[in-house]
Amino acid sequence: MGKLRFRYGYAGKQLRISLDRKKCTTEEINPDVMRKYLGGAGYGARLLYDELPKGIDPLSKANKLVFVTSPLTDNSIPGGGSIMLCFKSPLTNAWGESRCGGDFGPDLKRSGFDALIIEDKSQDPVYIFIDDGEVSFKPAGHLVGMEVMKKIRAIRDELRDSKISVMCIGPAGENRVKIATVMFDQRAAGRCGTGAVMGSKNLIAVAVRGTRKINPAHPDKLNEAVKKAMKVLRESETAANFRKHGTTGDMVANDAAGDWPTKNWHSNSWGKAEKLYEQFYNNHLVKNHGCYRGCPIACGRIAEVKDGKYKTPVHEGSEYESLSAFTAFVFNDNLEAAIHATYLCNEYGIDTISAGGIIAFAMECYEHGIITGQDTGGLELSWGNPDALPALVKMISLRERIGDILAEGVKIAAEKLGRGAEEFAMHGKGLEAPAHDGRSGKVLALTYGTANRGMCHIHPLEGMVYDSGKFDWGLMKYGIPDPNTVERWDEKGKGRITKVLQDGLIVPDILNTCKFFMYAGLYVDHLAEILSALTGWDIGGRELLKVGERVFNLQRMFNIREGFSRKDDVIPERVKMKPAFGMYADEERCAIKDFDGMLEEYYEARGWNIKTGKPSSEKLRELGLEAE
């Protein structure tokens, strides 16, 4: 053990499970290590960098799946209902992380563990039950093939506890679909193929129940810090809008701002968002919902399609990314088909963003004769065909017909199909592009190229929210200019800005808090105050940014070890181009003209080698990573 001791804020232990030996080991966590990485994606990166050999197959037993909490993982902390899953991604062969909102994280912490490390592979399908620190292995052959909510209900029935926290895979994870998710009820650890990793281990689910209490170092200070945070949320217009409209309400503004990728990124706007959202709000929204007990924002959407061809039961879903992926991405204006398709994604356990991107790719391949009716079993993949959406979700999830190739993700699918299909594959490092467009603000374009898990809008940040939406997230004091003084389409200066934004916005990924709370006004200084009260450590906002920089660089080193370099810090050529249609078709400024110039400015700000993109030895020493 190091000089520090765990007394507050942490359980101080991690649970390591070997599936092939059915062996469980409780390990003490080194507090010196945790002090540098704090938890979440930080501690997960440290574990996997240290324990995964270079070049392993992500779907082999050598990969590990890590569930990580943080001191803020608690229902009483604003935004504290999360769990972070870390792994090597089968979709990208790079760093993989995926956050899921819900009670699983707090319950794992209350069961006595800060982290759960899953190793090896079970011979037969199994699920794990962690009951206040006691571990048992349950046969799960009877659960194979069930859709997600049927699995979860069956496990809760078997364990005789309707409130027990369960994370499970759907049929897609069982089939090693590389965009498969791990689900907590109808919330997803969605990106990078975490469900495929879990499925490759024959692990169907993890159930956890915990009743233990983790004591804070300074209860009075914690109460004051939480009260201050809650006051910010009560007075936040953004929080109120999230509560009323969720993320789905952003469709209208994003369409208008040129931040709505349309028809496989041929355009950044469509002009149909207002009509689609009005239909959703008036006809299909049932109520709002919090993903964890006690969430003060409750941005989740409970939706349904009451009748008709795409009748869909009451369920949680229909978020911005999901509906955008099944409307604008694929040029479909049948909202009911989109709602139904996103519901099926959750039930089969596949990422809605990647699924929509893959289907858009398939439709363009179909348009150019690369995919034919013979490949689809007669299913017509013309642009906007609503019937194609649920059908392809099932084909991909079950690896049927063309779905078997598409289940590999657009990068590999394009390589297998050939004949110019690579031009239609919208991805970064193998991760399908999400529903925000770098032509709406150049910071986003740069974050797409440099994000460690691939072309991601939220890990670590939605860049366009800064230079287009004019949010500063309380980071002006740490070096970024006032966004109101920054032109969204300028390219010079965006590299330096992006570095600071990434260091600051990765903090919620490390502390396992919902990032939307930062949009509502809970900034790094608030998080530092809460963290200090919980742990007794004296931590300020500037130190949190330094931890963020350390973690971002460690994840970068993970990718470099796997063969990634500057050549991979790119975005698709189409994403740089002036839109082919839509309200920005004549706007030259939105085109990305000098991505390499922005990238080099970014590398300089990061202290990375301009030619290779590798962190310098000086930077690694500064961050305490010199041994890497």
TIVEXPA-210644 format. One record per residue (C-alpha): residue in three letters; x, y, z. Coordinates in nm, 3 decimals. Layout:
  aa      xx      yy      zz
 ALA       X       Y       Z
...
REM end
This chain:
  aa      xx      yy      zz
 MET   0.000   0.000   0.000
 GLY   0.107   0.359  -0.053
 LYS   0.129   0.646   0.186
 LEU  -0.241   0.726   0.159
 ARG  -0.512   0.526   0.328
 PHE  -0.874   0.486   0.228
 ARG  -1.100   0.606   0.500
 TYR  -1.379   0.789   0.322
 GLY  -1.553   0.808  -0.015
 TYR  -1.432   0.470  -0.140
 ALA  -1.503   0.110  -0.050
 GLY  -1.130   0.056  -0.101
 LYS  -1.179  -0.283  -0.265
 GLN  -1.226  -0.430  -0.610
 LEU  -1.377  -0.764  -0.707
 ARG  -1.192  -0.976  -0.963
 ILE  -1.386  -1.263  -1.120
 SER  -1.240  -1.539  -1.336
 LEU  -1.526  -1.686  -1.535
 ASP  -1.354  -2.005  -1.649
 ARG  -1.249  -2.098  -1.295
 LYS  -1.557  -1.949  -1.127
 LYS  -1.318  -1.785  -0.886
 CYS  -1.370  -1.456  -0.704
 THR  -1.095  -1.251  -0.541
 THR  -1.142  -0.941  -0.330
 GLU  -0.843  -0.709  -0.367
 GLU  -0.734  -0.399  -0.183
 ILE  -0.703  -0.095  -0.410
 ASN  -0.382   0.105  -0.391
 PRO  -0.496   0.450  -0.270
 ASP  -0.194   0.619  -0.428
 VAL  -0.309   0.497  -0.768
 MET  -0.668   0.598  -0.705
 ARG  -0.559   0.945  -0.594
 LYS  -0.406   0.999  -0.940
 TYR  -0.697   0.856  -1.140
 LEU  -0.998   0.895  -0.903
 GLY  -1.227   0.636  -1.063
 GLY  -1.447   0.582  -1.366
 ALA  -1.268   0.603  -1.700
 GLY  -0.953   0.713  -1.517
 TYR  -0.906   0.411  -1.296
 GLY  -1.035   0.187  -1.576
 ALA  -0.763   0.318  -1.808
 ARG  -0.495   0.255  -1.548
 LEU  -0.613  -0.102  -1.489
 LEU  -0.639  -0.198  -1.854
 TYR  -0.316  -0.030  -1.959
 ASP  -0.136  -0.228  -1.690
 GLU  -0.314  -0.561  -1.738
 LEU  -0.396  -0.605  -2.109
 PRO  -0.113  -0.729  -2.333
 LYS  -0.059  -0.545  -2.660
 GLY  -0.250  -0.673  -2.960
 ILE  -0.503  -0.903  -2.794
 ASP  -0.819  -0.998  -2.981
 PRO  -1.097  -0.797  -2.808
 LEU  -1.333  -1.095  -2.840
 SER  -1.089  -1.344  -2.692
 LYS  -1.077  -1.448  -2.328
 ALA  -0.768  -1.228  -2.288
 ASN  -0.979  -0.912  -2.293
 LYS  -1.117  -0.781  -1.966
 LEU  -1.440  -0.598  -1.889
 VAL  -1.415  -0.351  -1.602
 PHE  -1.710  -0.188  -1.424
 VAL  -1.587   0.119  -1.234
 THR  -1.747   0.361  -0.988
 SER  -1.611   0.675  -0.817
 PRO  -1.664   0.855  -0.484
 LEU  -1.953   1.045  -0.647
 THR  -2.132   0.724  -0.746
 ASP  -2.428   0.759  -0.514
 ASN  -2.798   0.835  -0.558
 SER  -2.772   1.134  -0.325
 ILE  -2.509   1.309  -0.541
 PRO  -2.648   1.518  -0.831
 GLY  -2.567   1.319  -1.144
 GLY  -2.422   1.032  -0.939
 GLY  -2.626   0.745  -1.085
 SER  -2.379   0.597  -1.335
 ILE  -2.144   0.311  -1.404
 MET  -1.848   0.318  -1.645
 LEU  -1.757   0.008  -1.846
 CYS  -1.399  -0.006  -1.979
 PHE  -1.249  -0.261  -2.224
 LYS  -1.061  -0.297  -2.549
 SER  -1.317  -0.231  -2.820
 PRO  -1.394  -0.504  -3.076
 LEU  -1.535  -0.235  -3.305
 THR  -1.225  -0.015  -3.314
 ASN  -0.944  -0.228  -3.166
 ALA  -0.876   0.079  -2.953
 TRP  -0.962   0.211  -2.609
 GLY  -1.325   0.139  -2.525
 GLU  -1.542   0.299  -2.261
 SER  -1.916   0.326  -2.224
 ARG  -2.116   0.493  -1.950
 CYS  -2.462   0.382  -1.843
 GLY  -2.700   0.578  -1.625
 GLY  -2.896   0.393  -1.359
 ASP  -2.876   0.242  -1.013
 PHE  -2.626  -0.031  -1.097
 GLY  -2.322   0.184  -1.014
 PRO  -2.447   0.300  -0.673
 ASP  -2.558  -0.056  -0.589
 LEU  -2.218  -0.200  -0.683
 LYS  -2.056   0.057  -0.457
 ARG  -2.298  -0.028  -0.175
 SER  -2.212  -0.395  -0.218
 GLY  -1.859  -0.308  -0.108
 PHE  -1.665  -0.263  -0.433
 ASP  -1.528   0.036  -0.623
 ALA  -1.462  -0.179  -0.930
 LEU  -1.555  -0.515  -1.081
 ILE  -1.303  -0.685  -1.312
 ILE  -1.435  -0.966  -1.536
 GLU  -1.175  -1.201  -1.681
 ASP  -1.159  -1.511  -1.902
 LYS  -1.462  -1.694  -2.046
 SER  -1.725  -1.920  -1.898
 GLN  -1.769  -2.259  -2.064
 ASP  -2.148  -2.221  -2.050
 PRO  -2.378  -1.916  -2.038
 VAL  -2.382  -1.771  -1.687
 TYR  -2.489  -1.469  -1.491
 ILE  -2.328  -1.330  -1.177
 PHE  -2.510  -1.225  -0.863
 ILE  -2.328  -0.994  -0.620
 ASP  -2.529  -0.972  -0.299
 ASP  -2.375  -0.732  -0.045
 GLY  -2.029  -0.860  -0.133
 GLU  -2.121  -1.230  -0.164
 VAL  -2.080  -1.368  -0.518
 SER  -2.264  -1.656  -0.681
 PHE  -2.270  -1.792  -1.036
 LYS  -2.606  -1.875  -1.188
 PRO  -2.669  -2.088  -1.498
 ALA  -2.809  -1.875  -1.781
 GLY  -2.867  -2.114  -2.068
 HIS  -3.242  -2.064  -2.036
 LEU  -3.195  -1.688  -2.086
 VAL  -3.010  -1.713  -2.417
 GLY  -3.209  -1.568  -2.706
 MET  -3.441  -1.364  -2.485
 GLU  -3.481  -0.995  -2.550
 VAL  -3.340  -0.759  -2.289
 MET  -3.640  -0.679  -2.072
 LYS  -3.753  -1.044  -2.067
 LYS  -3.407  -1.141  -1.943
 ILE  -3.408  -0.876  -1.672
 ARG  -3.756  -0.969  -1.550
 ALA  -3.662  -1.338  -1.545
 ILE  -3.348  -1.268  -1.338
 ARG  -3.539  -1.052  -1.093
 ASP  -3.802  -1.323  -1.059
 GLU  -3.536  -1.586  -0.994
 LEU  -3.370  -1.369  -0.730
 ARG  -3.708  -1.271  -0.586
 ASP  -3.632  -0.901  -0.590
 SER  -3.809  -0.672  -0.837
 LYS  -3.577  -0.381  -0.759
 ILE  -3.244  -0.555  -0.795
 SER  -3.001  -0.387  -1.037
 VAL  -2.930  -0.594  -1.346
 MET  -2.709  -0.522  -1.647
 CYS  -2.743  -0.769  -1.931
 ILE  -2.681  -0.824  -2.300
 GLY  -2.944  -0.896  -2.563
 PRO  -2.931  -1.137  -2.856
 ALA  -2.686  -0.906  -3.035
 GLY  -2.431  -0.944  -2.758
 GLU  -2.475  -1.321  -2.763
 ASN  -2.403  -1.307  -3.138
 ARG  -2.089  -1.094  -3.087
 VAL  -2.235  -0.809  -3.292
 LYS  -1.966  -0.544  -3.270
 ILE  -2.211  -0.265  -3.189
 ALA  -2.379  -0.463  -2.910
 THR  -2.468  -0.288  -2.585
 VAL  -2.494  -0.377  -2.218
 MET  -2.833  -0.268  -2.088
 PHE  -2.961  -0.149  -1.751
 ASP  -3.334  -0.181  -1.807
 GLN  -3.380   0.041  -2.114
 ARG  -3.062   0.243  -2.059
 ALA  -2.751   0.144  -2.253
 ALA  -2.379   0.129  -2.212
 GLY  -2.404   0.183  -2.580
 ARG  -2.089   0.256  -2.772
 CYS  -1.780   0.062  -2.882
 GLY  -1.926  -0.290  -2.863
 THR  -1.915  -0.356  -2.490
 GLY  -2.200  -0.607  -2.528
 ALA  -1.994  -0.810  -2.774
 VAL  -1.712  -0.832  -2.517
 MET  -1.956  -0.950  -2.252
 GLY  -2.111  -1.199  -2.493
 SER  -1.770  -1.334  -2.593
 LYS  -1.725  -1.432  -2.228
 ASN  -2.057  -1.620  -2.215
 LEU  -2.161  -1.371  -1.949
 ILE  -2.530  -1.296  -1.995
 ALA  -2.584  -1.057  -1.704
 VAL  -2.457  -0.917  -1.377
 ALA  -2.704  -0.859  -1.094
 VAL  -2.608  -0.661  -0.786
 ARG  -2.769  -0.571  -0.455
 GLY  -2.597  -0.357  -0.195
 THR  -2.699  -0.205   0.137
 ARG  -2.368  -0.088   0.281
 LYS  -2.294   0.277   0.342
 ILE  -1.975   0.453   0.237
 ASN  -1.910   0.733   0.483
 PRO  -1.800   1.080   0.368
 ALA  -1.502   1.250   0.530
 HIS  -1.691   1.572   0.604
 PRO  -2.070   1.518   0.619
 ASP  -2.149   1.884   0.690
 LYS  -1.933   2.007   0.402
 LEU  -2.086   1.745   0.175
 ASN  -2.438   1.856   0.267
 GLU  -2.347   2.216   0.193
 ALA  -2.184   2.127  -0.138
 VAL  -2.486   1.920  -0.247
 LYS  -2.726   2.198  -0.140
 LYS  -2.527   2.447  -0.343
 ALA  -2.538   2.216  -0.644
 MET  -2.912   2.159  -0.610
 LYS  -2.971   2.535  -0.596
 VAL  -2.784   2.571  -0.924
 LEU  -3.001   2.303  -1.080
 ARG  -3.326   2.453  -0.951
 GLU  -3.235   2.787  -1.105
 SER  -3.102   2.643  -1.431
 GLU  -3.305   2.707  -1.744
 THR  -3.110   2.428  -1.914
 ALA  -3.212   2.179  -1.645
 ALA  -3.575   2.285  -1.683
 ASN  -3.555   2.235  -2.060
 PHE  -3.398   1.893  -2.016
 ARG  -3.682   1.800  -1.783
 LYS  -3.950   1.916  -2.026
 HIS  -3.799   1.825  -2.361
 GLY  -3.512   1.587  -2.283
 THR  -3.234   1.567  -2.538
 THR  -3.492   1.506  -2.810
 GLY  -3.594   1.870  -2.794
 ASP  -3.252   1.963  -2.938
 MET  -3.354   1.836  -3.280
 VAL  -3.509   2.165  -3.387
 ALA  -3.221   2.392  -3.283
 ASN  -2.959   2.155  -3.421
 ASP  -3.130   2.130  -3.757
 ALA  -3.135   2.511  -3.774
 ALA  -2.770   2.537  -3.668
 GLY  -2.639   2.293  -3.927
 ASP  -2.570   2.036  -3.657
 TRP  -2.796   1.756  -3.782
 PRO  -2.614   1.509  -4.012
 THR  -2.856   1.411  -4.286
 LYS  -2.859   1.139  -4.551
 ASN  -2.534   0.979  -4.439
 TRP  -2.367   1.320  -4.393
 HIS  -2.444   1.455  -4.739
 SER  -2.589   1.752  -4.549
 ASN  -2.581   1.904  -4.202
 SER  -2.947   2.006  -4.202
 TRP  -3.279   1.881  -4.334
 GLY  -3.547   2.131  -4.237
 LYS  -3.784   1.864  -4.101
 ALA  -3.687   1.857  -3.734
 GLU  -3.955   2.098  -3.616
 LYS  -4.237   1.894  -3.767
 LEU  -4.090   1.565  -3.640
 TYR  -4.038   1.692  -3.287
 GLU  -4.386   1.845  -3.272
 GLN  -4.528   1.506  -3.368
 PHE  -4.320   1.333  -3.103
 TYR  -4.406   1.577  -2.824
 ASN  -4.778   1.587  -2.897
 ASN  -4.845   1.226  -2.993
 HIS  -4.579   0.993  -2.855
 LEU  -4.423   1.140  -2.542
 VAL  -4.577   0.987  -2.229
 LYS  -4.368   1.154  -1.957
 ASN  -4.015   1.231  -1.846
 HIS  -3.810   0.991  -1.638
 GLY  -3.489   0.980  -1.436
 CYS  -3.242   0.705  -1.518
 TYR  -3.155   0.658  -1.151
 ARG  -3.347   0.699  -0.826
 GLY  -3.331   1.060  -0.719
 CYS  -3.217   1.223  -1.043
 PRO  -3.314   1.593  -1.012
 ILE  -3.318   1.654  -1.390
 ALA  -3.493   1.340  -1.521
 CYS  -3.425   1.404  -1.890
 GLY  -3.528   1.054  -2.000
 ARG  -3.827   1.008  -2.230
 ILE  -4.103   0.755  -2.181
 ALA  -4.263   0.707  -2.523
 GLU  -4.503   0.487  -2.715
 VAL  -4.674   0.434  -3.048
 LYS  -5.032   0.351  -2.957
 ASP  -5.142   0.173  -3.271
 GLY  -5.077   0.116  -3.638
 LYS  -4.805  -0.059  -3.831
 TYR  -4.529   0.041  -3.589
 LYS  -4.720  -0.003  -3.265
 THR  -4.468   0.013  -2.981
 PRO  -4.532  -0.038  -2.609
 VAL  -4.459   0.223  -2.343
 HIS  -4.084   0.224  -2.298
 GLU  -3.788   0.447  -2.216
 GLY  -3.600   0.570  -2.521
 SER  -3.649   0.809  -2.813
 GLU  -3.352   1.026  -2.711
 TYR  -3.201   1.280  -2.950
 GLU  -2.924   1.058  -3.085
 SER  -3.154   0.759  -3.132
 LEU  -3.433   0.938  -3.315
 SER  -3.185   1.136  -3.525
 ALA  -3.013   0.813  -3.628
 PHE  -3.341   0.670  -3.756
 THR  -3.474   0.988  -3.919
 ALA  -3.213   1.232  -4.052
 PHE  -2.932   0.976  -4.094
 VAL  -3.146   0.757  -4.318
 PHE  -3.366   1.030  -4.473
 ASN  -3.677   0.888  -4.307
 ASP  -3.962   1.115  -4.199
 ASN  -4.183   0.837  -4.061
 LEU  -4.138   0.909  -3.691
 GLU  -4.333   0.606  -3.573
 ALA  -4.099   0.375  -3.762
 ALA  -3.805   0.552  -3.601
 ILE  -3.948   0.514  -3.250
 HIS  -4.016   0.145  -3.314
 ALA  -3.665   0.087  -3.450
 THR  -3.499   0.249  -3.148
 TYR  -3.716   0.036  -2.917
 LEU  -3.600  -0.277  -3.100
 CYS  -3.238  -0.168  -3.068
 ASN  -3.276  -0.164  -2.691
 GLU  -3.454  -0.499  -2.685
 TYR  -3.198  -0.671  -2.908
 GLY  -2.915  -0.482  -2.739
 ILE  -2.746  -0.276  -3.010
 ASP  -2.622   0.082  -3.014
 THR  -2.882   0.310  -3.174
 ILE  -2.620   0.555  -3.305
 SER  -2.410   0.290  -3.475
 ALA  -2.720   0.108  -3.599
 GLY  -2.853   0.421  -3.770
 GLY  -2.513   0.496  -3.917
 ILE  -2.478   0.140  -4.047
 ILE  -2.823   0.148  -4.204
 ALA  -2.746   0.482  -4.373
 PHE  -2.425   0.326  -4.505
 ALA  -2.622   0.023  -4.631
 MET  -2.877   0.244  -4.804
 GLU  -2.604   0.430  -4.990
 CYS  -2.440   0.102  -5.087
 TYR  -2.780  -0.017  -5.212
 GLU  -2.822   0.301  -5.413
 HIS  -2.489   0.231  -5.587
 GLY  -2.552  -0.139  -5.644
 ILE  -2.293  -0.261  -5.394
 ILE  -2.568  -0.422  -5.185
 THR  -2.855  -0.580  -5.379
 GLY  -3.193  -0.730  -5.309
 GLN  -3.032  -1.072  -5.323
 ASP  -2.819  -0.975  -5.021
 THR  -3.119  -0.845  -4.826
 GLY  -3.368  -1.120  -4.902
 GLY  -3.569  -0.880  -5.117
 LEU  -3.580  -0.599  -4.861
 GLU  -3.562  -0.266  -5.040
 LEU  -3.299  -0.037  -4.886
 SER  -3.399   0.282  -5.067
 TRP  -3.347   0.609  -4.879
 GLY  -3.619   0.676  -4.626
 ASN  -3.792   0.338  -4.654
 PRO  -3.942   0.304  -4.304
 ASP  -3.997  -0.071  -4.336
 ALA  -3.624  -0.126  -4.379
 LEU  -3.543   0.013  -4.034
 PRO  -3.688  -0.252  -3.798
 ALA  -3.603  -0.525  -4.047
 LEU  -3.235  -0.429  -4.057
 VAL  -3.216  -0.389  -3.680
 LYS  -3.320  -0.755  -3.653
 MET  -3.090  -0.870  -3.934
 ILE  -2.789  -0.701  -3.774
 SER  -2.872  -0.826  -3.425
 LEU  -2.920  -1.185  -3.540
 ARG  -2.647  -1.172  -3.807
 GLU  -2.888  -1.273  -4.082
 ARG  -2.820  -1.217  -4.454
 ILE  -2.649  -0.881  -4.512
 GLY  -2.681  -0.818  -4.139
 ASP  -2.390  -1.054  -4.078
 ILE  -2.153  -0.817  -4.260
 LEU  -2.315  -0.502  -4.123
 ALA  -2.281  -0.639  -3.769
 GLU  -1.905  -0.580  -3.802
 GLY  -1.955  -0.201  -3.818
 VAL  -1.918   0.029  -4.118
 LYS  -1.537   0.023  -4.130
 ILE  -1.501  -0.354  -4.159
 ALA  -1.824  -0.390  -4.360
 ALA  -1.690  -0.143  -4.618
 GLU  -1.362  -0.333  -4.642
 LYS  -1.549  -0.660  -4.696
 LEU  -1.791  -0.517  -4.953
 GLY  -1.526  -0.322  -5.145
 ARG  -1.620  -0.157  -5.477
 GLY  -1.589   0.193  -5.330
 ALA  -1.799   0.127  -5.021
 GLU  -1.529   0.291  -4.806
 GLU  -1.645   0.632  -4.931
 PHE  -1.982   0.577  -4.764
 ALA  -1.848   0.460  -4.426
 MET  -1.884   0.754  -4.185
 HIS  -1.663   0.673  -3.887
 GLY  -1.357   0.774  -3.690
 LYS  -1.116   0.501  -3.576
 GLY  -1.397   0.256  -3.658
 LEU  -1.669   0.412  -3.442
 GLU  -1.976   0.522  -3.638
 ALA  -2.036   0.899  -3.645
 PRO  -2.304   1.040  -3.411
 ALA  -2.581   1.293  -3.472
 HIS  -2.380   1.615  -3.441
 ASP  -2.199   1.781  -3.730
 GLY  -1.852   1.936  -3.719
 ARG  -1.959   2.184  -3.985
 SER  -2.170   2.355  -3.718
 GLY  -1.859   2.438  -3.513
 LYS  -1.499   2.345  -3.584
 VAL  -1.414   2.239  -3.227
 LEU  -1.643   1.940  -3.280
 ALA  -1.461   1.841  -3.598
 LEU  -1.133   1.836  -3.409
 THR  -1.272   1.641  -3.114
 TYR  -1.407   1.384  -3.361
 GLY  -1.059   1.331  -3.500
 THR  -0.879   1.314  -3.165
 ALA  -1.122   1.142  -2.926
 ASN  -0.969   0.825  -2.785
 ARG  -1.270   0.600  -2.833
 GLY  -1.331   0.716  -3.190
 MET  -1.573   0.957  -3.357
 CYS  -1.765   1.038  -3.042
 HIS  -1.967   1.349  -2.958
 ILE  -1.980   1.312  -2.579
 HIS  -1.661   1.137  -2.462
 PRO  -1.514   1.370  -2.377
 LEU  -1.735   1.651  -2.510
 GLU  -1.980   1.795  -2.762
 GLY  -1.747   2.052  -2.913
 MET  -2.011   2.245  -3.106
 VAL  -2.177   2.337  -2.776
 TYR  -1.880   2.567  -2.716
 ASP  -1.832   2.753  -3.042
 SER  -2.185   2.724  -3.176
 GLY  -2.393   2.694  -2.858
 LYS  -2.170   2.938  -2.661
 PHE  -2.137   2.724  -2.346
 ASP  -1.811   2.763  -2.151
 TRP  -1.878   2.502  -1.878
 GLY  -1.701   2.724  -1.626
 LEU  -1.367   2.667  -1.801
 MET  -1.284   3.026  -1.899
 LYS  -1.083   3.060  -1.577
 TYR  -0.876   2.763  -1.691
 GLY  -0.770   2.908  -2.024
 ILE  -1.041   2.906  -2.289
 PRO  -1.168   3.233  -2.438
 ASP  -1.524   3.351  -2.394
 PRO  -1.718   3.154  -2.659
 ASN  -1.917   3.466  -2.740
 THR  -1.595   3.614  -2.881
 VAL  -1.522   3.306  -3.094
 GLU  -1.658   3.262  -3.446
 ARG  -1.789   2.908  -3.478
 TRP  -1.648   2.856  -3.827
 ASP  -1.301   2.990  -3.755
 GLU  -1.030   2.726  -3.749
 LYS  -0.732   2.907  -3.602
 GLY  -0.716   2.879  -3.224
 LYS  -0.948   2.579  -3.208
 GLY  -0.664   2.337  -3.135
 ARG  -0.566   2.512  -2.811
 ILE  -0.929   2.549  -2.708
 THR  -1.004   2.182  -2.774
 LYS  -0.721   2.067  -2.548
 VAL  -0.860   2.252  -2.244
 LEU  -1.218   2.151  -2.319
 GLN  -1.123   1.783  -2.340
 ASP  -0.929   1.799  -2.012
 GLY  -1.228   1.958  -1.839
 LEU  -1.512   1.760  -1.992
 ILE  -1.349   1.422  -1.937
 VAL  -1.386   1.486  -1.562
 PRO  -1.747   1.356  -1.547
 ASP  -1.628   1.039  -1.723
 ILE  -1.369   0.996  -1.447
 LEU  -1.609   1.080  -1.164
 ASN  -1.899   0.881  -1.314
 THR  -2.137   1.175  -1.318
 CYS  -2.390   1.263  -1.586
 LYS  -2.235   1.519  -1.821
 PHE  -2.567   1.696  -1.870
 PHE  -2.533   1.832  -1.517
 MET  -2.237   2.037  -1.642
 TYR  -2.464   2.184  -1.909
 ALA  -2.701   2.278  -1.629
 GLY  -2.428   2.466  -1.441
 LEU  -2.247   2.209  -1.223
 TYR  -1.890   2.275  -1.326
 VAL  -1.555   2.122  -1.231
 ASP  -1.533   2.349  -0.928
 HIS  -1.863   2.211  -0.795
 LEU  -1.744   1.856  -0.858
 ALA  -1.413   1.929  -0.683
 GLU  -1.596   2.061  -0.377
 ILE  -1.816   1.751  -0.356
 LEU  -1.520   1.518  -0.414
 SER  -1.314   1.688  -0.143
 ALA  -1.597   1.660   0.109
 LEU  -1.644   1.292   0.028
 THR  -1.279   1.187   0.042
 GLY  -1.116   1.439   0.273
 TRP  -0.862   1.513  -0.001
 ASP  -0.799   1.878  -0.085
 ILE  -0.886   1.887  -0.455
 GLY  -0.962   2.196  -0.663
 GLY  -1.088   2.245  -1.015
 ARG  -0.738   2.294  -1.156
 GLU  -0.626   1.959  -1.015
 LEU  -0.930   1.791  -1.169
 LEU  -0.825   1.927  -1.508
 LYS  -0.476   1.789  -1.451
 VAL  -0.626   1.448  -1.369
 GLY  -0.832   1.482  -1.686
 GLU  -0.519   1.553  -1.888
 ARG  -0.341   1.256  -1.729
 VAL  -0.626   1.020  -1.810
 PHE  -0.666   1.149  -2.165
 ASN  -0.295   1.093  -2.228
 LEU  -0.299   0.745  -2.072
 GLN  -0.587   0.645  -2.299
 ARG  -0.388   0.789  -2.589
 MET  -0.092   0.572  -2.490
 PHE  -0.322   0.269  -2.482
 ASN  -0.415   0.341  -2.845
 ILE  -0.055   0.409  -2.950
 ARG   0.044   0.072  -2.806
 GLU  -0.225  -0.081  -3.029
 GLY  -0.073   0.082  -3.338
 PHE  -0.268   0.407  -3.363
 SER  -0.093   0.730  -3.459
 ARG  -0.150   1.062  -3.632
 LYS  -0.273   0.881  -3.941
 ASP  -0.580   0.774  -3.741
 ASP  -0.666   1.124  -3.610
 VAL  -0.887   1.193  -3.910
 ILE  -1.249   1.244  -4.004
 PRO  -1.420   1.131  -4.327
 GLU  -1.367   1.358  -4.627
 ARG  -1.742   1.402  -4.670
 VAL  -1.768   1.542  -4.318
 LYS  -1.530   1.823  -4.417
 MET  -1.715   1.921  -4.733
 LYS  -1.972   2.189  -4.792
 PRO  -2.319   2.027  -4.763
 ALA  -2.471   1.897  -5.085
 PHE  -2.816   2.031  -4.993
 GLY  -3.002   2.200  -4.711
 MET  -2.990   2.548  -4.567
 TYR  -2.608   2.552  -4.552
 ALA  -2.547   2.432  -4.907
 ASP  -2.418   2.776  -5.008
 GLU  -2.227   2.849  -4.687
 GLU  -1.858   2.816  -4.772
 ARG  -1.746   2.893  -4.417
 CYS  -1.891   2.575  -4.270
 ALA  -1.661   2.354  -4.478
 ILE  -1.353   2.233  -4.291
 LYS  -1.064   2.367  -4.494
 ASP  -0.752   2.304  -4.285
 PHE  -0.811   2.010  -4.054
 ASP  -0.438   1.932  -4.050
 GLY  -0.361   2.286  -3.936
 MET  -0.608   2.256  -3.647
 LEU  -0.462   1.915  -3.562
 GLU  -0.105   2.043  -3.547
 GLU  -0.207   2.334  -3.326
 TYR  -0.381   2.081  -3.102
 TYR  -0.073   1.857  -3.087
 GLU   0.141   2.155  -2.988
 ALA  -0.102   2.245  -2.710
 ARG  -0.099   1.884  -2.590
 GLY   0.280   1.848  -2.597
 TRP   0.260   1.569  -2.857
 ASN   0.494   1.496  -3.145
 ILE   0.368   1.678  -3.455
 LYS   0.455   1.395  -3.692
 THR   0.345   1.094  -3.488
 GLY   0.089   1.227  -3.241
 LYS   0.272   1.058  -2.955
 PRO   0.296   1.239  -2.619
 SER   0.646   1.370  -2.559
 SER   0.861   1.230  -2.279
 GLU   0.845   1.572  -2.114
 LYS   0.465   1.566  -2.116
 LEU   0.457   1.214  -1.975
 ARG   0.694   1.313  -1.694
 GLU   0.481   1.616  -1.615
 LEU   0.175   1.392  -1.582
 GLY   0.348   1.119  -1.383
 LEU   0.328   0.879  -1.678
 GLU   0.700   0.871  -1.757
 ALA   0.725   0.494  -1.712
 GLU   0.475   0.423  -1.989
REM end
